[in-house]
Amino acid sequence: MTNSLAQYTEANRTRGTTMIARRAFLSLSAAAFIETVSGPGWSQSYPARPVRIIVPYAPGGPNDAVARIIAAKLSERWAQAFYVENIPAGAGNVGTAVAARAPADGYSVVIVTSSFWLNPSFYAKLRYDPVKDFAPVTVIAAAPHVLIVHPSFPANNLKEFVALVRANPGKYSYASAGTGQSSHLAGELFKLAAGLDLVHVPFNGASPAMMSVVGGHVPIAFISLPAAVTFIKEGKLRGLAITSNARSKLLPEVPTMAEAGYEEQESIFMQGVLFPAGTSQDIVARWYREIADIVALTEVRDRLTSLGLEPVVNTPASFAAQIQSEVARWSKVIRDARIKPVD
């Protein structure tokens, strides 16, 4: 696990996020949780039929990849089929709403991204409540965002970047993976903190946003670390700062926002597991235990790292608290940035 998210967790302990770095600790904490919540009614026969894992995005992205890693391992461990159903529409809202309305019997689960706690403030007509309609299980993996520029950009660090943009209000634009995406909100959060006049240029996904910066069309981007890490290592982009309180082992040369004096800029690209509200706590607890054990496997940790993600596990209670906190936090950012909700 990289230091960046370990430090991010420490800084955000009040929001309930718990970083777990050792398999033994994962197993012990999971076992303790199971012992606490499980009772005589816990069904050892679960799952008795195939389980649907809803991915509210298109195949091929990080969300889909994480879902398939978990599905394969659960199938092995429980000798039952776990299959991924992609529902790519409405910025994740359609698939998430399908999961919210699914029977609370443990046979439908959804894997969400950070958009889960952004969308309630960004979309005026959402067909689910992120707090009331779900039973959180755990975060699986996460990564910070990174501020990147084209190699020709006339700023070599965050201090120079801020000075240049302040001296040229409205001149520069930044790309993101799309309006209302976590990378967009990371950019808006920094704009508010630094008092910058930057023009947002939304793209339909991280890849086109990245290629626009690589091609020199848009000089700046806020993007998730998984999307940018290879380009930075190859010298096609320059990373100026990451949105966590400690540096990432994936890019140890890139400093943090906090190192440059901009505190409270933490934002993550998260993958988390939710059941529909009302799902048995026995089932929720069993999933928590199994995912904790799976994420602790070396092969899984290596696979997540190859995607630019860091393994993260927190308890259902901690994840629930994190969701409530993040919904409130980003709602304020959206209001302060005067971003108009989508009808």
Secondary structure, 3 states (H helix, E strand, C coil): CCHHHHHHHHHCHHHCCCCCCCHHHHHHHHHHHHHHHCCCCCCCCCCCCCEEEEECCCCCCHHHHHHHHHHHHHHHHHCCCEEEEECCCHHHHHHHHHHHHCCCCCCEEEEECCHHHHHHHHECCCCCCCCCCEEEEEEEEEEEEEEEECCCCCCCCHHHHHHHHHHCCCCCEEEECCCCCHHHHHHHHHHHHHCCCCEEEECCCHHHHHHHHHCCCCCEEEEEHHHHHHHHHCCCCEEEEECCCCCCCCCCCCCECHHHCCCCCCCEEEEEEEEECCCCHHHHHHHHHHHHHHHHCHHHHHHHHHCCCEECCCCHHHHHHHHHHHHHHHHHHHHHCCCCCEC
